[in-house]
Amino acid sequence: MNKPSSLSRFILIIACALLTVSCGRQPKQVGQKPRPPAISSDGQQTISGRVVRLADGDTVTVLDANNTQHRIRLQGIDAPESHQDFGTQSKKSLSGMVFGKDVVVVYEKTDQYGRLIGKILLDGRDVNLEQIRAGMAWHYKDYEREQSAEDREIYARAEDEARGARRGLWRDPNPVEPSEFRREVRQERKARE
């Protein structure tokens, strides 16, 4: 078998480097071990990384230092669906706050879709709460028992304030909660089948 020439090896190295760059990943260093999530004394875990994708106003993808993607469902809020009134505005609001930025995600559980259910912190600021304050999401009361008592109170108060000020989706006199919207969509699909 012929030994590859220096030029062939060089071309192979360049091709691998270009492939790595085109996939948006940095090569791992030899011997580099994945960093496990940090776990606090109260059982909460944290991951840090850059927000690289948004699905809607309450779901993002975070890329950690090990180039692992984590889908995050923002705990305690429910934003309009993408094809629902204010869905686009809600996604833009969240994008403006976190897209391309390094965040910390505090979470305790994973949902049925494999997403981490967590609170996103940007420079110590609660992004989930900011979505409610901006009138871009509801306080998700169906799951409020999963929040701390303090967060439940703060999120509920923020929704009341946004509603009273008619910010964001509260400009609509009768906004439809995303959970109700999803239920209606499922019923329409069933009716067509």
GUFIDREN-64293 format. One record per residue (C-alpha): x, y, z; residue in three letters; residue number from 1. Coordinates in Angstrom, 3 decimals, padded with zeros to 6 digits. Layout:
! GUFIDREN-64293
+----------+----------+----------+-----+-----+
|        x |        y |        z |   r |   k |
+----------+----------+----------+-----+-----+
|        X |        Y |        Z | ALA | NUM |
...
+----------+----------+----------+-----+-----+
! end
This chain:
! GUFIDREN-64293
+----------+----------+----------+-----+-----+
|        x |        y |        z |   r |   k |
+----------+----------+----------+-----+-----+
|  000.000 |  000.000 |  000.000 | MET |   1 |
|  001.324 |  003.450 | -000.895 | ASN |   2 |
|  002.165 |  005.812 |  001.927 | LYS |   3 |
|  000.222 |  009.114 |  001.589 | PRO |   4 |
|  002.319 |  012.041 |  000.471 | SER |   5 |
|  002.767 |  015.178 |  002.553 | SER |   6 |
|  000.463 |  017.016 |  000.157 | LEU |   7 |
| -002.265 |  014.360 |  000.561 | SER |   8 |
| -002.026 |  014.549 |  004.347 | ARG |   9 |
| -002.149 |  018.351 |  004.198 | PHE |  10 |
| -005.255 |  018.265 |  001.984 | ILE |  11 |
| -006.891 |  015.753 |  004.320 | LEU |  12 |
| -006.169 |  017.959 |  007.362 | ILE |  13 |
| -007.577 |  021.038 |  005.598 | ILE |  14 |
| -010.696 |  019.120 |  004.500 | ALA |  15 |
| -011.307 |  017.933 |  008.072 | CYS |  16 |
| -010.821 |  021.456 |  009.421 | ALA |  17 |
| -013.240 |  022.900 |  006.855 | LEU |  18 |
| -015.794 |  020.219 |  007.647 | LEU |  19 |
| -015.483 |  020.974 |  011.355 | THR |  20 |
| -015.921 |  024.716 |  010.766 | VAL |  21 |
| -018.866 |  024.216 |  008.386 | SER |  22 |
| -020.633 |  022.138 |  011.056 | CYS |  23 |
| -020.186 |  025.006 |  013.512 | GLY |  24 |
| -018.155 |  022.968 |  015.954 | ARG |  25 |
| -014.760 |  023.491 |  017.416 | GLN |  26 |
| -012.540 |  020.426 |  017.517 | PRO |  27 |
| -012.241 |  018.886 |  020.974 | LYS |  28 |
| -008.843 |  018.849 |  022.562 | GLN |  29 |
| -007.298 |  015.457 |  023.120 | VAL |  30 |
| -008.028 |  014.324 |  026.668 | GLY |  31 |
| -010.795 |  016.887 |  027.140 | GLN |  32 |
| -013.525 |  015.404 |  029.308 | LYS |  33 |
| -017.179 |  016.471 |  029.150 | PRO |  34 |
| -018.196 |  018.728 |  031.998 | ARG |  35 |
| -021.123 |  017.342 |  033.984 | PRO |  36 |
| -023.911 |  019.715 |  034.986 | PRO |  37 |
| -023.424 |  021.457 |  038.307 | ALA |  38 |
| -025.817 |  020.285 |  041.024 | ILE |  39 |
| -026.817 |  022.574 |  043.893 | SER |  40 |
| -027.713 |  021.487 |  047.417 | SER |  41 |
| -031.439 |  021.799 |  046.626 | ASP |  42 |
| -031.213 |  019.347 |  043.714 | GLY |  43 |
| -031.243 |  021.935 |  040.955 | GLN |  44 |
| -028.793 |  021.449 |  038.129 | GLN |  45 |
| -027.231 |  024.095 |  035.935 | THR |  46 |
| -025.737 |  024.188 |  032.495 | ILE |  47 |
| -024.074 |  027.107 |  030.793 | SER |  48 |
| -023.867 |  027.777 |  027.115 | GLY |  49 |
| -024.807 |  029.907 |  024.155 | ARG |  50 |
| -028.354 |  030.160 |  022.816 | VAL |  51 |
| -028.076 |  028.958 |  019.212 | VAL |  52 |
| -031.712 |  028.383 |  018.220 | ARG |  53 |
| -035.232 |  029.404 |  019.193 | LEU |  54 |
| -038.300 |  027.317 |  018.428 | ALA |  55 |
| -040.751 |  029.886 |  019.780 | ASP |  56 |
| -041.195 |  032.283 |  022.693 | GLY |  57 |
| -040.627 |  029.622 |  025.353 | ASP |  58 |
| -038.252 |  027.043 |  023.848 | THR |  59 |
| -034.569 |  027.527 |  023.002 | VAL |  60 |
| -031.508 |  025.423 |  022.229 | THR |  61 |
| -028.334 |  026.007 |  024.222 | VAL |  62 |
| -024.922 |  024.803 |  023.021 | LEU |  63 |
| -022.611 |  024.029 |  025.949 | ASP |  64 |
| -018.801 |  024.064 |  026.111 | ALA |  65 |
| -018.726 |  020.390 |  025.062 | ASN |  66 |
| -020.660 |  021.203 |  021.858 | ASN |  67 |
| -023.723 |  019.418 |  023.225 | THR |  68 |
| -027.073 |  020.922 |  022.354 | GLN |  69 |
| -029.746 |  021.124 |  025.053 | HIS |  70 |
| -033.356 |  021.974 |  024.253 | ARG |  71 |
| -034.763 |  024.142 |  027.011 | ILE |  72 |
| -038.465 |  024.726 |  027.737 | ARG |  73 |
| -038.734 |  027.868 |  029.848 | LEU |  74 |
| -040.227 |  026.934 |  033.200 | GLN |  75 |
| -043.252 |  028.781 |  034.506 | GLY |  76 |
| -044.295 |  030.434 |  031.254 | ILE |  77 |
| -046.401 |  029.551 |  028.240 | ASP |  78 |
| -045.828 |  031.669 |  025.138 | ALA |  79 |
| -048.113 |  031.836 |  022.098 | PRO |  80 |
| -047.496 |  029.134 |  019.518 | GLU |  81 |
| -045.604 |  030.181 |  016.380 | SER |  82 |
| -048.769 |  030.220 |  014.232 | HIS |  83 |
| -050.898 |  031.863 |  016.941 | GLN |  84 |
| -051.525 |  035.595 |  017.419 | ASP |  85 |
| -048.423 |  037.188 |  018.992 | PHE |  86 |
| -046.402 |  033.997 |  018.384 | GLY |  87 |
| -043.943 |  035.768 |  016.105 | THR |  88 |
| -043.636 |  038.762 |  018.438 | GLN |  89 |
| -043.028 |  036.495 |  021.433 | SER |  90 |
| -040.251 |  034.638 |  019.618 | LYS |  91 |
| -038.668 |  037.947 |  018.526 | LYS |  92 |
| -038.806 |  039.230 |  022.095 | SER |  93 |
| -037.010 |  036.167 |  023.434 | LEU |  94 |
| -034.552 |  036.217 |  020.552 | SER |  95 |
| -033.678 |  039.842 |  021.251 | GLY |  96 |
| -032.871 |  038.956 |  024.838 | MET |  97 |
| -030.879 |  035.731 |  024.445 | VAL |  98 |
| -030.001 |  034.681 |  020.893 | PHE |  99 |
| -026.235 |  034.335 |  020.495 | GLY | 100 |
| -025.656 |  035.100 |  024.171 | LYS | 101 |
| -024.161 |  033.006 |  026.937 | ASP | 102 |
| -026.731 |  032.000 |  029.550 | VAL | 103 |
| -027.079 |  029.806 |  032.605 | VAL | 104 |
| -029.985 |  027.367 |  032.760 | VAL | 105 |
| -031.231 |  026.213 |  036.171 | VAL | 106 |
| -033.375 |  023.079 |  035.944 | TYR | 107 |
| -034.648 |  020.074 |  037.873 | GLU | 108 |
| -036.410 |  017.899 |  035.319 | LYS | 109 |
| -036.853 |  016.858 |  031.720 | THR | 110 |
| -040.250 |  016.798 |  030.000 | ASP | 111 |
| -041.837 |  014.084 |  027.846 | GLN | 112 |
| -040.164 |  015.550 |  024.739 | TYR | 113 |
| -036.659 |  015.400 |  026.234 | GLY | 114 |
| -036.430 |  019.132 |  026.884 | ARG | 115 |
| -034.930 |  020.461 |  030.101 | LEU | 116 |
| -037.520 |  022.504 |  032.008 | ILE | 117 |
| -035.608 |  025.440 |  033.375 | GLY | 118 |
| -035.116 |  029.056 |  034.188 | LYS | 119 |
| -032.769 |  030.955 |  031.899 | ILE | 120 |
| -030.520 |  033.496 |  033.540 | LEU | 121 |
| -028.714 |  036.152 |  031.520 | LEU | 122 |
| -026.274 |  038.153 |  033.631 | ASP | 123 |
| -028.307 |  037.074 |  036.671 | GLY | 124 |
| -031.603 |  038.292 |  035.188 | ARG | 125 |
| -034.573 |  035.867 |  034.945 | ASP | 126 |
| -035.386 |  035.753 |  031.211 | VAL | 127 |
| -038.568 |  033.703 |  031.769 | ASN | 128 |
| -039.919 |  036.468 |  033.996 | LEU | 129 |
| -038.914 |  039.120 |  031.444 | GLU | 130 |
| -041.071 |  037.383 |  028.793 | GLN | 131 |
| -044.075 |  037.692 |  031.121 | ILE | 132 |
| -043.290 |  041.319 |  032.002 | ARG | 133 |
| -043.096 |  042.192 |  028.306 | ALA | 134 |
| -046.555 |  040.679 |  027.752 | GLY | 135 |
| -045.080 |  037.952 |  025.548 | MET | 136 |
| -046.116 |  034.961 |  027.672 | ALA | 137 |
| -048.550 |  033.826 |  030.312 | TRP | 138 |
| -047.567 |  032.617 |  033.741 | HIS | 139 |
| -048.112 |  028.879 |  033.140 | TYR | 140 |
| -050.368 |  028.161 |  036.100 | LYS | 141 |
| -050.959 |  024.521 |  035.083 | ASP | 142 |
| -047.365 |  023.857 |  036.172 | TYR | 143 |
| -046.847 |  026.517 |  038.835 | GLU | 144 |
| -046.456 |  023.821 |  041.528 | ARG | 145 |
| -043.065 |  023.063 |  039.931 | GLU | 146 |
| -041.880 |  026.592 |  040.731 | GLN | 147 |
| -040.656 |  027.922 |  044.033 | SER | 148 |
| -043.283 |  029.802 |  046.045 | ALA | 149 |
| -041.326 |  033.007 |  045.419 | GLU | 150 |
| -041.275 |  032.511 |  041.617 | ASP | 151 |
| -044.999 |  031.637 |  041.564 | ARG | 152 |
| -045.813 |  034.906 |  043.292 | GLU | 153 |
| -043.448 |  037.039 |  041.197 | ILE | 154 |
| -044.582 |  035.505 |  037.881 | TYR | 155 |
| -048.295 |  035.863 |  038.748 | ALA | 156 |
| -047.775 |  039.500 |  039.763 | ARG | 157 |
| -045.807 |  040.202 |  036.561 | ALA | 158 |
| -048.648 |  038.778 |  034.447 | GLU | 159 |
| -051.202 |  040.920 |  036.299 | ASP | 160 |
| -049.044 |  044.017 |  035.723 | GLU | 161 |
| -048.555 |  043.275 |  032.002 | ALA | 162 |
| -052.286 |  042.618 |  031.594 | ARG | 163 |
| -053.172 |  045.845 |  033.420 | GLY | 164 |
| -050.748 |  047.846 |  031.251 | ALA | 165 |
| -052.035 |  046.079 |  028.095 | ARG | 166 |
| -048.485 |  045.161 |  027.041 | ARG | 167 |
| -047.817 |  042.719 |  024.220 | GLY | 168 |
| -050.467 |  040.048 |  023.820 | LEU | 169 |
| -052.640 |  041.812 |  026.401 | TRP | 170 |
| -053.489 |  044.433 |  023.751 | ARG | 171 |
| -055.899 |  041.830 |  022.423 | ASP | 172 |
| -059.135 |  042.071 |  024.449 | PRO | 173 |
| -059.478 |  038.256 |  024.536 | ASN | 174 |
| -056.096 |  036.580 |  024.034 | PRO | 175 |
| -056.264 |  032.785 |  023.783 | VAL | 176 |
| -053.950 |  030.919 |  026.130 | GLU | 177 |
| -051.535 |  028.654 |  024.236 | PRO | 178 |
| -052.794 |  025.558 |  026.069 | SER | 179 |
| -056.340 |  026.327 |  024.872 | GLU | 180 |
| -055.051 |  027.067 |  021.362 | PHE | 181 |
| -053.246 |  023.704 |  021.262 | ARG | 182 |
| -056.393 |  021.934 |  022.485 | ARG | 183 |
| -058.473 |  023.583 |  019.726 | GLU | 184 |
| -055.915 |  022.613 |  017.068 | VAL | 185 |
| -055.981 |  018.974 |  018.262 | ARG | 186 |
| -059.795 |  018.950 |  018.150 | GLN | 187 |
| -059.790 |  020.350 |  014.599 | GLU | 188 |
| -057.332 |  017.675 |  013.488 | ARG | 189 |
| -059.453 |  014.939 |  015.041 | LYS | 190 |
| -062.576 |  016.296 |  013.342 | ALA | 191 |
| -060.841 |  016.136 |  009.931 | ARG | 192 |
| -059.714 |  012.523 |  010.417 | GLU | 193 |
+----------+----------+----------+-----+-----+
! end
